[in-house]
């Protein structure tokens, strides 16, 4: 009887863990590196996952499918030197970790390995939100997505890897511009239509940063 209950508990735990992997976009970013994955449910193959990783001007794409088992999705391909294994491990909060093994560094220097969180989350921990602006972003999914999108572009540019000319000088100017923008964004709390004010400034800043990413490479 105890053995049956134990097996039942394991089965229930596994099912709960497997359900935590939701469809959507996930990513991690730091410095001049960024990895993004789109998760979709696939009736035939469990989950279909498609993504892109960036390090400076280098890019790498990936796609794989698989079923969740005990909170993990393991995908393997190739043999010998071309063998490759990727493991997705769920966390209790619905985020997940990607681990890559048997990966020949001379084939690709860009990795997906890291902790992926939903792109529905802002760039900061909402549990630590203190200011009016931070709380407003956490309470609005649209603003949260914009904040994260803006943070990704800013992180890439701040690394200096995208500037061909005078990277240090350009990064210092970028930081000053960001400080000024944050101050302007925070002043939206004084506006009657403060949500529209936040949204407008986020869209404006994202467009500026994305244009800078293109121009900086020329």
C-alpha distance (Angstrom), angle and dihedral (degrees) to the residues before:
residue distance angle dihedral
X1 . . .
X2 3.80 . .
X3 3.81 89.7 .
X4 3.81 91.0 52.9
X5 3.81 92.0 49.2
X6 3.81 90.4 48.0
X7 3.82 91.9 51.6
X8 3.81 90.4 46.1
X9 3.81 90.7 51.8
X10 3.81 91.0 51.0
X11 3.81 91.0 49.1
X12 3.81 92.9 50.0
X13 3.82 91.7 46.5
X14 3.80 90.3 50.5
X15 3.80 93.3 49.0
X16 3.79 92.0 49.5
X17 3.80 91.5 48.3
X18 3.80 92.6 47.8
X19 3.80 91.9 51.6
X20 3.80 90.4 57.1
X21 3.81 91.4 74.8
X22 3.77 101.0 90.4
X23 3.76 130.1 -175.1
X24 3.78 114.6 -99.1
X25 3.78 145.3 79.6
X26 3.80 122.7 -52.1
X27 3.77 132.8 179.4
X28 3.79 150.5 161.0
X29 3.78 127.6 -152.5
X30 3.77 137.5 -177.7
X31 3.77 130.3 163.0
X32 3.78 110.6 -34.1
X33 3.81 93.5 -17.2
X34 3.79 129.0 92.4
X35 3.81 133.3 169.7
X36 3.79 124.3 -171.3
X37 3.81 129.7 -175.8
X38 3.80 131.7 -174.0
X39 3.81 114.3 -152.6
X40 3.81 120.6 -155.7
X41 3.77 131.0 172.7
X42 3.80 113.4 -115.4
X43 3.82 117.3 -165.7
X44 3.80 92.6 -155.4
X45 3.80 98.6 41.5
X46 3.80 105.1 23.2
X47 3.80 99.5 -122.6
X48 3.78 131.9 12.4
X49 3.80 115.0 -153.0
X50 3.79 125.5 -170.4
X51 3.78 126.6 176.6
X52 3.77 154.1 150.4
X53 3.80 133.0 -135.8
X54 3.80 125.8 -159.2
X55 3.77 131.8 -164.6
X56 3.77 112.0 174.1
X57 3.79 107.4 -53.5
X58 3.81 93.4 -19.5
X59 3.80 121.6 98.7
X60 3.78 136.1 -171.5
X61 3.80 130.7 -174.7
X62 3.79 128.7 -153.8
X63 3.80 138.6 -175.8
X64 3.80 130.5 179.0
X65 3.79 141.6 153.3
X66 3.78 135.0 -148.7
X67 3.79 150.1 136.6
X68 3.78 125.7 -96.6
X69 3.81 115.6 -114.9
X70 3.80 123.8 175.5
X71 3.79 90.0 -13.8
X72 3.81 93.6 -52.7
X73 3.78 137.2 100.3
X74 3.80 113.7 -159.5
X75 3.80 121.9 -169.6
X76 3.81 123.4 -174.1
X77 3.78 132.9 -178.3
X78 3.80 140.1 163.2
X79 3.79 131.9 20.9
X80 3.78 137.1 -111.8
X81 3.80 113.4 -4.9
X82 3.81 91.1 -4.9
X83 3.82 92.7 54.8
X84 3.78 114.3 125.8
X85 3.81 132.8 179.9
X86 3.78 127.2 -173.5
X87 3.81 122.5 -173.6
X88 3.79 125.5 -165.1
X89 3.81 113.8 -161.3
X90 3.79 120.6 -170.8
X91 3.77 124.9 -136.5
X92 3.80 123.8 -149.4
X93 3.81 92.5 -106.6
X94 3.82 92.8 57.8
X95 3.80 96.0 -102.1
X96 3.79 118.8 114.9
X97 3.79 145.4 -154.7
X98 3.79 125.3 -127.0
X99 3.80 119.8 -150.7
X100 3.82 124.7 -174.4
X101 3.80 124.6 -158.9
X102 3.80 138.0 176.5
X103 3.76 86.9 27.1
X104 3.80 115.6 155.3
X105 3.84 105.7 -138.3
X106 3.80 92.1 -152.6
X107 3.83 90.1 63.5
X108 3.80 97.5 52.7
X109 3.79 129.9 0.9
X110 3.81 92.6 -170.7
X111 3.79 116.3 90.7
X112 3.79 133.6 -162.2
X113 3.81 92.7 -161.6
X114 3.79 112.3 124.7
X115 3.79 146.7 82.0
X116 3.81 112.1 -56.8
X117 3.81 121.4 -157.3
X118 3.78 129.2 -177.7
X119 3.79 118.6 -83.2
X120 3.81 85.5 -135.2
X121 3.81 86.6 75.4
X122 3.82 122.8 83.1
X123 3.80 123.3 -119.3
X124 3.81 92.4 -94.4
X125 3.80 138.3 52.3
X126 3.80 108.7 -88.9
X127 3.81 89.8 -155.8
X128 3.80 86.3 69.4
X129 3.81 96.1 44.3
X130 3.82 110.3 131.9
X131 3.80 109.9 155.6
X132 3.80 126.8 75.1
X133 3.80 90.3 -113.3
X134 3.81 94.4 50.4
X135 3.80 91.7 49.3
X136 3.81 91.6 46.9
X137 3.81 90.3 53.4
X138 3.80 92.4 48.0
X139 3.81 91.7 49.6
X140 3.81 93.9 52.1
X141 3.82 119.0 61.3
X142 3.81 92.3 -160.7
X143 3.80 92.6 55.0
X144 3.80 90.7 43.5
X145 3.80 90.6 56.4
X146 3.80 91.8 47.0
X147 3.80 91.6 49.1
X148 3.81 90.9 52.8
X149 3.80 92.6 45.4
X150 3.78 90.8 51.1
X151 3.82 91.8 47.0
X152 3.81 91.7 53.3
X153 3.80 94.0 53.9
X154 3.79 92.1 43.8
X155 3.81 92.0 49.8
X156 3.80 92.0 52.2
X157 3.80 93.2 49.6
X158 3.81 94.3 43.1
X159 3.82 89.5 59.3
X160 3.81 88.7 69.0
X161 3.81 90.9 -138.1
X162 3.79 92.3 115.6
X163 3.81 96.8 54.2
X164 3.77 114.6 90.6
X165 3.81 94.2 -175.9
X166 3.82 127.6 47.3
X167 3.83 95.3 -17.1
X168 3.81 95.8 177.7
X169 3.80 92.9 50.8
X170 3.80 92.4 45.8
X171 3.81 92.3 49.3
X172 3.81 92.4 51.5
X173 3.80 90.0 51.3
X174 3.81 89.8 47.6
X175 3.82 91.3 53.8
X176 3.81 92.1 51.2
X177 3.80 90.5 49.3
X178 3.81 90.4 50.0
X179 3.81 93.0 51.1
X180 3.81 90.1 51.0
X181 3.80 90.8 47.7
X182 3.81 93.2 49.9
X183 3.81 90.4 52.1
X184 3.80 90.5 50.4
X185 3.80 91.2 46.7
X186 3.79 92.3 50.6
X187 3.80 90.5 53.1
X188 3.82 88.4 66.1
X189 3.81 87.6 84.4
X190 3.80 87.5 77.1
X191 3.80 92.3 57.3
X192 3.81 122.0 95.3
X193 3.82 89.7 -136.1
X194 3.80 92.9 41.6
X195 3.83 95.5 155.2
X196 3.81 91.4 56.5
X197 3.79 89.0 46.9
X198 3.81 91.7 53.5
X199 3.79 92.0 46.3
X200 3.80 93.5 49.5
X201 3.80 93.4 49.8
X202 3.81 92.9 46.3
X203 3.80 92.5 51.8
X204 3.80 89.9 46.3
X205 3.81 93.6 50.4
X206 3.82 94.1 44.3
X207 3.80 90.6 52.9
X208 3.81 90.7 48.7
X209 3.80 93.2 50.0
X210 3.81 93.9 45.4
X211 3.81 90.8 50.5
X212 3.79 88.3 49.8
X213 3.81 90.3 53.1
X214 3.81 89.3 56.3
X215 3.80 97.6 41.1
X216 3.83 94.0 44.7
X217 3.81 90.6 64.4
X218 3.80 93.9 58.0
